């Protein structure tokens, strides 16, 4: 394009295709916005899944602790 700088016919042909550049830029901007929205939604879904997994892990830890305490109490009553 730099070599065609003095060629007015080339510049005129670029002006005729200028609406394509506008639509292309608009399409690129639209795709960029869609990508940001999509990544935001994926991030929110991953955070919700992570919170659910942490809750499940804590529930299972509590059940294991209760079973260990019950076994410990049962073991102390049989030896006494």
N, C-alpha and C positions, 0 to 999 in steps of 0.2 A: 504494500500500500504506500509505503514511503517513496518508492520509485515512481509511482503514478501521481505524485503530488501536483505536478504541473498539467496533467491531462484532465481537462474539464469534462470530457465525455465520461471518464471514469467517475468523477465526482458527481456528475448528474445521475449516473446509474446508481450510485450509492444513495442519492436523495430519493430516487424512486423506490428503493427497497427500505427506506427509513421506517415505514409502518411495521414491517416485519421485525425490525430491531426493537420497536416499542412493545410489540406483542410478545416477543421473546423475553424481554426484560420483565414484563408483567408476569409471564408464565414462570420465570425463574423465581421471582419474588413470592408468587403464590405457592410454589413448591417448597420454598424455604419456610414460609409460615406453617404449612402443613407439617413439615418435618419437626418444627419446634413444638407444635401442639401434640404430635404423635409421641415425641420423646417425653414430654411432660406427663402425658397419660400413662405411658409405660412406667415412668418413675413412680407415679402415684400408686399404680397397681403393685409394683415391687415392694414399696413401703408397706402397703396393707398386708401383703403376703408375709413380709418379714415380721410384722407385728403379730400376726396370727401364729407364726411358727414360734416366736418367743413366748407367747401365751401358752401354747401347747407344751413347750419345753418346761416352763415353770410349773404347769399342772402335773406333768409326769414326775418332775423332781419332788414335788410335794407328796405325791402318792408313794414314791420310793421311800421318802423320809418317814411317812406314816407306817409303812410296812416294816421298816427297820426298827422304829420305836416299839411297834407291837411285838416284834420278835424279841427285842431286848427286854421288854416288860415280861413277856412269857418266859424267857430264860431265867430271869431273876426270881420268879415265883416258884419255879420247879426246883431250884437249888436251895431254896430256903426251908 
